[in-house]
Amino acid sequence: MTLWVLPAIFGTVLLSSSSVRSGTHAALGSRVELHLPINPRYPGADGAQTLVDGESGDTSISRQFLGFEGPDVEITVHLPVETAIRTLAVDFLQHTSPAVFLPISVDFAISRNGTNFTTLATLLPQISEKHSAPVVERFELSGVHASARAVRVRAANGGRVPPWHRAPQALRWIFISEILVNPGDAPRSAVDLLHSYRFGETRWALTSLEKALRDGSEEERRALCDELGGLLADIDATVDARRFALQQLAVFGGEGDIQHVSAAIHVAGLGSDAVRALASIGGQSAVKALAEMVRNAEPGAPEALVALGATGAPEAAAAAQEMLEKETFRDAALAALREQGTVEAVGVLLGVLEDQDTDRVDTMVQALTECGTDLLERGEQAQGQRALEGAWKSTCSLETRLGALAGLIGSGKDELLPELLALAQHDVPRVRRAGLSLTMDTVRERGTGWLAEAFAALPVDLQAGVIRAVGGSGRASEASWLRALLPKLRGVVACSALRALGQLGDASDVSVLVAALSNGDGDVVQASSHALCRLRGPRVDAALLRVAESAESLARDRLCKVFVKRQTSGAVPLLMAWGVGSDRQERRTCWATAGKLVDAEDFGKLIDAFYHLPADSVSEARRALTAAGRMLSEAAAVEALQLAISNCPSGGHTALLLAVVGELPSPRCYPILTQALTSSEADVRAASVRSLANWPAPQAVGELLRFARSEEDDRVRILALRSGLAALRTHAAEMPATSCAQMLVSAQAMASRNEERVMVIHTAGAVRCAASAQVVLGGLAEPALRAAAETELLGLSPYGWLDAGVATREGLGRLAASGPDDCREKATELLKRLPESSVLARMDAVPWTSAFNGHDLSGWRIVKGKPDSWGVHDGVLVAHKGGGGWLAREEELCDYAIEFDFRLVSGGNSGLFLRPPLTGNPAWEGIEVQLLDDASPKYARLQADQYCAGVYGIVGAAPKVTRPAGKWQRMRVLCLGRLVNVWLNGSQVVRADLDEHMDKVEKIPGLRRASGFPGFQNEHGPIEFRGIRMKILGPVLSALQER
């Protein structure tokens, strides 16, 4: 460790490293200034204040740490007062796996003015950066003899992680937990810290006081209130600090705090808060202070008057009555009376009501209405009604008086109900709307009994509103009123009644609603349908099905919609009875509805009805049968479908059931489809082909192409070939590359017509396997195929030239010279990327050879890993989780191409080492192509070259064509002299000249290497590999270098 100190400032210096510690210190709750933004991924428990909250983090990455990635960290702690400094300390975390390292140095500096700093010391870590276990180190400086108002800490980051790290291009993180000043010292009290508080600064002291007041004992709370009262009297305390004190005393204070709070009334900026605090504290002393303030008409007296009213003291009414005479106090006086809400306040308001002008009367009536409502809520019925009657009989506007009318009716003044109905029919629209709303509220609360015979004479909009209110009341007893009323109603009122009956009715209302649904039109149909869907009760569905049995054709369609919305249990048998009728549209509707209602028990009923459908109408049953089949167990579904298929009355029925089989997810259904390929009926075979075309597994590709080869019916053969090629395009990514090539060659051999051959060419361009170039290039020589071949060649050539280099170059040359205008430019550009024909010829002469036999590790060796870190399972090479190390080829290679499939788990990480030695770190000594689950959240912030297919530390992959974890992916890499090309999933993503990156050679010495032992990394597994093949191209190197 190295230490630089300024001995003139302090004497002995003590450095220590320890595990996590926490406790009090003199900087608790101080204001913290960060000189760089907080990283949103690791913001700490309370932002910057996490660093002075007295809680140090442990060895986990917790919310007690602030995390900073990349740059150096500078933090200033502003102490509340000048403090004698004896010891400074900072806690840092080291957790090397996720790139969290101790700083490479920490500077401590102090200042007496917060601006000019003097550096005290620079400390270095005691713990090695190679220490692998998580650890917290405290950088501590003791023996300081100086005073300061601010402490500054600078932590040097160190840039990128060390070369030995598993992600050597990643930036270091610094995690800092606590900055301590004089650890162990009791900090100043929270009230002391509050003394200088200004809005926007740290709320640590405020939060601490709030918690202490809320959770402390009565004695502790009283002591704190006394301190806050003393702070109110301190003229040196900030206004923001005293305002906070008033807010807390308003909640927790008592009679003993009145004097301090009253004195604050006269402090600029605190009057309103002090008035509110007095009102909240209450008691005779508070009332006296507020009344005196009002009487003396002091600044803030209007607010004091309102606060006096809020105390409910009798003096409030008298003070308000006196102040009503003064224009400047009138609004405050009314507000005080409204706040008081007592009998005295009502008396004052009634006494002055008649003498006020019109505008003021409205305000008086509003206050009187509120007082009356308050009295009713407190059980003072007579006094509350007296206030509301005074408001109702006043001369103010109707809108203002409606609140009083509502209160009177709610308190039992039934004699006013006719006036309510009259208001609901008023000529003025806004009054009518308010009256209607109040009428509906009354109906919801009291029912319809009070309306009696008056309902029939009401206008339509009021009738509809009353009925809507009945429906919304939830009173089932009102259903009988609706039933009796319904036959007399028409139009919008009838629709409202139907909807309300749906809210309140039961099974006995089904027949009425179904009749309306059957015989009505437009809004009536919609309302009755809505009502049938809303009916509740255990017998509603049974009643609905019983009534529906006799429904006519028009009603059936409407009832089907009701069945779906209600999810009517037991409807399927009825739907099947309807679904075999002669009306085709009705059949479609019934089967479609059944498809939304079926359960497993309905499958047999559906099959019986299905057999009775005409052969040309079986498609109507597909959705229902599929839905029912999916609800059966896997075994039951397969057994039921096999039996149903064997008993089908026609080929059309069989074909439909095969389509159903194709939509079920069970692997057991596959034999049913393959067996159907042997049927004597072409339509049945075609149906099986269509289902196999959508089969979710790649096994169907070979089945379809084998069938196409032997099928005699030309229509079905073409369908099978087209379906097999479509399935190949869908599943190519899941299939081994050799299987894709075999399937493609097989399809090419059986394609006899030009349109079929064109399909094969387009498939070759899409699947991009070893046979793709051969198929596409073969089409260039035939005029009927040339257009398709030229299009696919342009897309395939960046990938396929390794398989047929000379032919690819010749094809592009012809296309650049005489192809269509839109192709020439692209062909010319692609030609520039290819080696000369002589080089390509020598490359073509080298065959692809298998580098993995599918049985054992022959040809490979495990380097620096556990003996069981690699294995072979079902023909797949597996890097086992936790095995470590890497798997190298036995022979040292110079130039080569390699192709393989790989599959990663979620969060998986591996790599292909290109030319590493058998010693050292192969990622740096030999260059690595990354294999990574790019979508994993833990890799969200990597550098471009660290993602999948990037050449690690050198160049990133573009475009991004990675597939999700759990999916097979195909990679092809070419190492040819100083050129490194990478293809991923059929797209070229890297084309790098290593000579252009020699500025990185210090970190990546493998840039100098010309040969090595290619191999795979075992990092975050398990990782799977298959189909590994190679081209050994050593003899071509010199020719390429000459070019």
NORURSUL-V608876 format. One record per run of one state. SS is the DSSP state (helix for helix, strand for strand, loop for the rest). FROM is the first residue (numbers start at 1). LEN is the number of residues. Records with the same first field share a line. If there is no record, write none. Layout:
# NORURSUL-V608876
SS->FROM-LEN ; FROM-LEN
This chain:
# NORURSUL-V608876
loop->1-2 ; 6-25 ; 35-12 ; 53-13 ; 70-3 ; 86-2 ; 99-1 ; 101-4 ; 112-6 ; 124-11 ; 142-4 ; 157-3 ; 161-10 ; 172-1 ; 182-8 ; 195-9 ; 216-2 ; 233-6 ; 253-2 ; 265-6 ; 282-1 ; 296-5 ; 312-2 ; 324-3 ; 341-2 ; 354-4 ; 378-3 ; 393-5 ; 411-3 ; 424-5 ; 447-5 ; 458-2 ; 474-2 ; 487-4 ; 505-2 ; 520-3 ; 535-5 ; 549-4 ; 567-5 ; 579-5 ; 598-2 ; 612-3 ; 632-2 ; 647-4 ; 664-3 ; 677-5 ; 694-5 ; 711-3 ; 735-2 ; 751-3 ; 768-4 ; 782-1 ; 801-4 ; 819-2 ; 834-3 ; 845-4 ; 851-9 ; 864-6 ; 874-2 ; 880-6 ; 890-3 ; 894-2 ; 905-4 ; 914-8 ; 926-2 ; 933-4 ; 940-4 ; 947-4 ; 952-3 ; 956-13 ; 977-2 ; 985-2 ; 1001-4 ; 1009-3 ; 1013-2 ; 1018-2 ; 1021-2 ; 1033-1 ; 1043-1
strand->3-3 ; 31-4 ; 66-4 ; 73-13 ; 88-8 ; 100-1 ; 105-7 ; 118-6 ; 135-7 ; 146-11 ; 160-1 ; 171-1 ; 173-9 ; 849-2 ; 860-4 ; 870-4 ; 876-4 ; 886-4 ; 893-1 ; 896-9 ; 909-5 ; 928-5 ; 951-1 ; 955-1 ; 969-8 ; 979-6 ; 987-7 ; 1012-1 ; 1015-3 ; 1020-1 ; 1023-10
helix->47-6 ; 96-3 ; 190-5 ; 204-12 ; 218-15 ; 239-14 ; 255-10 ; 271-11 ; 283-13 ; 301-11 ; 314-10 ; 327-14 ; 343-11 ; 358-20 ; 381-12 ; 398-13 ; 414-10 ; 429-18 ; 452-6 ; 460-14 ; 476-11 ; 491-14 ; 507-13 ; 523-12 ; 540-9 ; 553-14 ; 572-7 ; 584-14 ; 600-12 ; 615-17 ; 634-13 ; 651-13 ; 667-10 ; 682-12 ; 699-12 ; 714-21 ; 737-14 ; 754-14 ; 772-10 ; 783-18 ; 805-14 ; 821-13 ; 837-8 ; 922-4 ; 937-3 ; 944-3 ; 994-7 ; 1005-4 ; 1034-9
